[in-house]
């Protein structure tokens, strides 16, 4: 399974983690406008090459993608999803040992999705290898690369993600998911009010739960949670803050800034890029870990 171009991976390095004088809360969130914020962290070294490599994977140019992954590793890129994608590329090229080396590197960098690794058809040639089996057995015993301080929030995020796995749900199933989403948002609001969020992973989980809301207030809060996650050292916080900002703008009928949001075109049912603000420069996108606008697909290519 290759990593989608717009997935939460292949992105970032983080600035030094630090706690602000006061953690953000849900109270008083403004929605008449969403004021600009500076990028709360720096993109990970080699992020541009990682994005190009991801695009090459979709074009089935595995050798070219693998060469780029080698480059980004030499630059110090520690994104486990990029390493995992490199393992897929090597496996598809028949480079068994190289694929196993990349897979081991992905796990050392924090990759923990054992189920995905076992089911991924790109890695099928490796499944009977003792090194693959040993690696899969070790993964559940390894520590989380970005631990939570709040186990309830971890559970809520796991449930949020589980509701979004597999085929697109039916209309009736989606109603049930939406009801569960509302319950999760309500509980996270309570946890925020209690000051129960401490680590970057806590804020990232809260941000995704609000990102799956349905109001401008939800998306504004998701942006704040993502920014806080990035400040506290989580490598995915930068992407979430930008994507939530784009989602707020899209739902306010305004052009987005970074190019993360797509809408279904009723005419041909294709997922097409929501209009992007022409005043946002490519330099600004780069500060948030996004490629130039010309390199962002106008139609989403599905895995």
C-alpha positions as CSV (number, residue, x, y, z in Angstrom):
1,X,0.0,0.0,0.0
2,X,1.6,3.2,-1.1
3,X,1.2,6.4,0.9
4,X,-1.4,8.8,-0.6
5,X,0.1,12.1,-1.9
6,X,-2.1,14.0,0.5
7,X,-1.8,11.6,3.4
8,X,-0.7,12.7,6.8
9,X,2.8,11.4,6.2
10,X,5.9,12.4,4.3
11,X,5.8,15.7,5.9
12,X,7.7,17.2,8.8
13,X,10.3,17.9,11.3
14,X,9.3,19.7,14.4
15,X,10.6,22.6,16.3
16,X,11.8,22.1,19.8
17,X,8.8,21.1,21.9
18,X,7.7,23.6,24.5
19,X,4.6,24.3,26.6
20,X,2.9,27.7,26.1
21,X,1.9,29.8,29.1
22,X,-1.6,28.4,28.7
23,X,-3.0,25.6,26.7
24,X,-5.8,26.4,24.2
25,X,-9.4,25.8,25.1
26,X,-12.6,25.7,23.3
27,X,-14.0,28.8,24.9
28,X,-14.5,32.0,22.9
29,X,-13.4,30.6,19.5
30,X,-14.2,33.2,16.8
31,X,-15.6,32.2,13.5
32,X,-16.5,35.4,11.7
33,X,-12.9,35.3,10.5
34,X,-9.9,33.1,11.1
35,X,-6.8,35.2,11.8
36,X,-3.5,34.1,10.2
37,X,-1.0,32.3,12.3
38,X,2.7,31.6,11.7
39,X,3.8,28.0,10.9
40,X,4.2,26.5,14.4
41,X,7.0,24.1,13.4
42,X,9.4,23.5,10.5
43,X,8.9,20.8,7.9
44,X,11.1,17.7,8.2
45,X,14.3,17.7,6.3
46,X,13.8,16.2,2.8
47,X,10.1,16.8,2.8
48,X,10.1,18.1,-0.8
49,X,11.8,15.0,-2.1
50,X,9.4,12.8,-0.1
51,X,6.4,14.4,-1.7
52,X,7.9,13.9,-5.2
53,X,8.7,10.3,-4.3
54,X,5.1,9.7,-3.2
55,X,3.8,11.1,-6.6
56,X,6.3,8.8,-8.4
57,X,4.9,5.8,-6.5
58,X,1.4,6.6,-7.9
59,X,2.9,6.7,-11.3
60,X,4.5,3.3,-10.6
61,X,8.0,4.7,-11.2
62,X,9.3,2.7,-8.3
63,X,13.0,2.9,-9.1
64,X,12.9,6.7,-9.3
65,X,10.9,6.9,-6.1
66,X,13.4,4.7,-4.3
67,X,16.3,6.8,-5.4
68,X,14.5,9.9,-3.9
69,X,13.8,8.0,-0.6
70,X,17.6,7.3,-0.4
71,X,18.2,11.0,-0.8
72,X,15.8,12.0,2.0
73,X,17.2,9.5,4.4
74,X,20.7,10.9,3.8
75,X,19.3,14.3,4.7
76,X,18.2,13.0,8.1
77,X,14.5,12.6,7.3
78,X,12.9,10.4,10.0
79,X,9.4,10.1,8.7
80,X,8.4,6.4,9.3
81,X,5.8,6.5,6.5
82,X,8.4,7.6,4.0
83,X,10.6,4.7,5.0
84,X,7.6,2.4,4.8
85,X,6.8,3.6,1.3
86,X,10.4,3.0,0.3
87,X,10.1,-0.6,1.6
88,X,7.1,-1.0,-0.7
89,X,9.1,0.4,-3.7
90,X,12.0,-1.9,-3.0
91,X,9.7,-4.9,-2.6
92,X,7.9,-4.1,-5.9
93,X,11.3,-3.9,-7.6
94,X,12.2,-7.4,-6.3
95,X,14.8,-6.0,-4.0
96,X,13.9,-8.3,-1.0
97,X,16.8,-7.4,1.4
98,X,16.6,-3.7,0.6
99,X,12.9,-3.8,1.3
100,X,13.5,-5.5,4.7
101,X,16.1,-3.0,5.6
102,X,13.7,-0.1,4.8
103,X,10.9,-1.8,6.8
104,X,13.2,-2.1,9.8
105,X,14.2,1.5,9.4
106,X,10.5,2.5,9.3
107,X,9.9,0.6,12.6
108,X,12.9,2.2,14.2
109,X,11.5,5.6,13.2
110,X,8.2,4.9,14.8
111,X,6.0,2.9,12.3
112,X,3.6,0.8,14.4
113,X,0.8,-0.4,12.1
114,X,1.4,-4.1,12.3
115,X,-2.0,-5.0,10.7
116,X,-1.3,-2.8,7.7
117,X,2.2,-4.3,7.2
118,X,0.8,-7.8,7.3
119,X,-2.0,-7.1,4.8
120,X,-0.1,-4.9,2.4
121,X,0.1,-6.6,-1.0
122,X,3.2,-4.6,-1.9
123,X,5.0,-6.4,0.8
124,X,3.5,-9.9,0.0
125,X,6.9,-11.2,-1.2
126,X,8.4,-10.6,2.2
127,X,5.8,-12.3,4.4
128,X,7.5,-15.6,4.7
129,X,10.9,-14.1,5.5
130,X,12.0,-14.7,9.1
131,X,13.2,-11.1,9.4
132,X,9.7,-9.9,8.4
133,X,8.0,-12.3,10.8
134,X,10.3,-11.2,13.7
135,X,9.8,-7.6,12.9
136,X,6.0,-8.0,13.0
137,X,6.2,-9.9,16.3
138,X,8.3,-7.1,17.9
139,X,6.1,-4.2,16.9
140,X,3.5,-4.6,19.6
141,X,6.2,-4.6,22.3
142,X,7.8,-1.4,21.2
143,X,7.0,2.0,22.8
144,X,4.9,4.6,21.0
145,X,7.1,7.2,19.3
146,X,4.7,9.9,20.5
147,X,3.0,8.8,23.7
148,X,-0.3,10.1,25.1
149,X,-0.7,11.4,28.6
150,X,-4.4,10.7,28.4
151,X,-5.5,7.1,27.7
152,X,-9.2,8.1,27.2
153,X,-8.2,10.5,24.5
154,X,-6.1,7.8,22.8
155,X,-9.2,5.5,22.9
156,X,-11.4,8.2,21.4
157,X,-8.9,8.8,18.6
158,X,-8.7,5.1,17.9
159,X,-12.4,4.9,17.6
160,X,-12.5,8.0,15.4
161,X,-10.0,6.4,13.0
162,X,-11.7,3.0,13.1
163,X,-15.0,4.6,11.9
164,X,-13.1,5.8,8.8
165,X,-11.6,2.5,7.8
166,X,-12.8,0.2,4.9
167,X,-15.3,1.1,2.2
168,X,-17.3,4.3,2.2
169,X,-20.2,3.8,4.6
170,X,-23.8,3.8,3.6
171,X,-26.1,6.8,4.3
172,X,-27.5,5.0,7.4
173,X,-24.1,3.9,8.6
174,X,-22.8,7.5,8.2
175,X,-25.6,8.8,10.4
176,X,-24.4,6.5,13.2
177,X,-20.8,7.6,12.7
178,X,-21.8,11.3,12.8
179,X,-23.6,10.6,16.1
180,X,-20.5,9.0,17.5
181,X,-18.4,11.9,16.2
182,X,-20.6,14.4,18.1
183,X,-20.3,12.4,21.3
184,X,-16.5,12.3,20.9
185,X,-16.3,16.1,20.3
186,X,-18.4,16.7,23.4
187,X,-16.2,14.5,25.5
188,X,-13.0,16.1,24.2
189,X,-14.5,19.6,25.0
190,X,-14.8,18.4,28.6
191,X,-11.3,17.1,28.7
192,X,-10.0,20.4,27.3
193,X,-11.9,22.3,30.0
194,X,-10.3,20.1,32.6
195,X,-6.8,20.7,31.3
196,X,-6.4,17.0,30.7
197,X,-4.3,17.4,27.5
198,X,-0.6,17.5,28.0
199,X,1.4,15.9,25.2
200,X,1.6,16.6,21.5
201,X,-0.3,13.3,20.8
202,X,-3.2,14.4,23.0
203,X,-3.6,17.6,21.1
204,X,-3.2,15.9,17.7
205,X,-6.0,13.4,18.6
206,X,-8.2,16.2,19.8
207,X,-7.5,18.1,16.6
208,X,-8.5,15.2,14.3
209,X,-11.7,14.7,16.3
210,X,-12.7,18.3,15.8
211,X,-11.5,18.2,12.2
212,X,-14.2,15.6,11.7
213,X,-16.8,18.0,13.0
214,X,-19.3,20.0,10.9
215,X,-19.1,23.6,12.0
216,X,-16.6,26.5,11.6
217,X,-16.1,26.4,15.3
218,X,-14.9,22.7,15.0
219,X,-12.5,23.5,12.3
220,X,-11.1,26.6,14.0
221,X,-10.5,24.5,17.1
222,X,-8.9,21.7,15.1
223,X,-6.4,24.3,13.7
224,X,-5.5,25.4,17.2
225,X,-5.1,21.8,18.4
226,X,-2.9,21.0,15.4
227,X,-0.7,24.0,16.0
228,X,-0.4,23.1,19.7
229,X,0.6,19.5,18.8
230,X,3.3,20.8,16.5
231,X,4.6,23.1,19.3
232,X,4.8,20.2,21.7
233,X,6.8,18.1,19.3
234,X,4.4,16.0,17.3
235,X,5.4,15.7,13.6
236,X,1.9,15.6,12.3
237,X,0.7,18.7,14.0
238,X,1.9,21.0,11.2
239,X,-0.2,19.2,8.5
240,X,-3.3,19.1,10.7
241,X,-3.1,22.9,11.5
242,X,-2.9,23.7,7.8
243,X,-5.6,21.2,6.7
244,X,-8.0,22.4,9.4
245,X,-7.4,26.0,8.3
246,X,-8.1,25.0,4.7
247,X,-11.3,23.2,5.8
248,X,-12.5,26.2,7.7
249,X,-12.0,28.4,4.6
250,X,-13.7,25.9,2.3
251,X,-16.7,25.7,4.5
252,X,-16.8,29.4,4.8
253,X,-17.0,29.6,1.0
254,X,-13.5,31.1,0.7
255,X,-10.5,29.9,-1.2
256,X,-8.1,27.7,0.8
257,X,-4.5,28.5,1.4
258,X,-2.4,25.3,1.1
259,X,-4.3,23.0,-1.2
260,X,-5.4,20.2,1.1
261,X,-9.1,20.1,0.5
262,X,-11.1,18.5,-2.3
263,X,-14.8,18.4,-3.1
264,X,-16.8,16.0,-5.2
265,X,-17.8,17.5,-8.5
266,X,-21.5,16.6,-9.1
267,X,-21.0,16.5,-12.8
268,X,-18.4,13.7,-13.0
269,X,-18.2,12.6,-9.3
270,X,-14.4,13.3,-9.3
271,X,-12.7,14.7,-6.2
272,X,-11.5,18.1,-7.4
273,X,-9.3,20.7,-5.6
274,X,-11.2,23.4,-3.9
275,X,-10.1,26.9,-5.2
276,X,-6.8,28.1,-3.7
277,X,-6.1,31.7,-2.7
278,X,-3.8,33.1,-5.3
279,X,-2.3,35.6,-2.8
280,X,-0.7,32.8,-0.8
281,X,2.8,32.3,-2.1
282,X,4.7,29.1,-2.8
283,X,7.2,30.3,-0.2
284,X,4.4,30.4,2.4
285,X,3.3,26.9,1.4
286,X,6.8,25.7,1.8
287,X,7.0,27.0,5.4
288,X,4.1,24.7,6.2
289,X,5.6,21.7,4.3
290,X,3.5,22.0,1.1
291,X,4.8,22.0,-2.5
292,X,4.2,24.8,-5.0
293,X,0.6,25.2,-6.2
294,X,1.6,23.9,-9.7
295,X,2.6,20.6,-8.2
296,X,-0.7,20.0,-6.3
297,X,-3.0,17.7,-8.3
298,X,-6.3,19.4,-9.4
299,X,-8.0,16.0,-9.1
300,X,-7.4,13.6,-6.2
301,X,-5.8,10.3,-7.3
302,X,-7.3,7.6,-5.2
303,X,-5.1,4.7,-3.9
